[in-house]
């Protein structure tokens, strides 16, 4: 009887150990996901102005393609060939324009998502910190002078604002 009880206790301890390990791993994964959302949000904020520039560049490329027509190169023949048949100039132009439009759509979608996140902090007293830090690439000390606080306050509020934007972008995964 005592041996049976010991085996039951061993099994219970074994299951408890598994439950504890799984709980610890789940908590680690939650923390990692939260940090990933924060880092991704920062990357998106740093990229925001470049994405806007890209959209303008792609739109200019479309205008140039329309104005210049086809300037054939070996790359065009390979990129726009279809199983051995040669494409017409109009088909090549349409293909180039479509490629640029895809880039515009991709980047504009990212811009719109970031813009939605930025709307969530518009009314915040320290909202300008995001603009200075990520769009104008100013240091915390420079931002502190502009906003009227010390660098530590800038960092603390920047982190808070980025977390708010991350929640807007990634939902509960950012919590």
SULFEN-V492787 format. One record per backbone hydrogen bond with DSSP energy under -0.5 kcal/mol. NH is the residue of the N-H (numbers start at 0). CO is the residue of the C=O. Records with the same first field share a line. If there is no record, write none. Layout:
NH: CO ; CO
//
This chain:
4: 0
5: 1
6: 2
7: 3
8: 4
9: 5
10: 6
11: 7
12: 8
13: 9
14: 10
15: 11
16: 12
17: 13
18: 14
19: 15
20: 16
21: 17
22: 18
23: 19
24: 20
25: 21
26: 22
27: 23
28: 24
29: 25
30: 26
31: 27
32: 28
33: 29
34: 30
35: 31
36: 32
37: 33
38: 34
39: 35
40: 36
41: 37
42: 38
43: 39
44: 40
45: 41
46: 42
47: 43
50: 46
51: 47
52: 48
53: 49
54: 50
55: 51
56: 52
57: 53
58: 54
59: 55
60: 56
61: 57
62: 58
63: 59
64: 60
65: 61
66: 62
67: 63
68: 64
70: 68
71: 69
76: 72
77: 73
78: 74
79: 75
80: 77
81: 84
84: 81
91: 87
92: 88
93: 89
94: 90
95: 91
96: 92
97: 93
98: 94
99: 95
100: 96
101: 97
102: 98
103: 99
104: 100
105: 101
106: 102
107: 103
108: 104
109: 105
110: 106
111: 107
112: 108
113: 109
114: 110
115: 111
116: 112
117: 113
118: 114
119: 115 ; 116
120: 117
121: 118
123: 120
126: 123
128: 125
129: 126
130: 126
131: 127
132: 128
133: 129
134: 129 ; 130
135: 130
137: 131
142: 138
143: 139
144: 140
145: 141
146: 142
147: 143
148: 143
153: 149
154: 150
155: 151
156: 152
157: 153
158: 154
159: 155
160: 156
161: 157
162: 158
163: 159
164: 160
165: 161
166: 162
167: 163
168: 164
169: 165
170: 166
172: 169
173: 170
174: 171
//
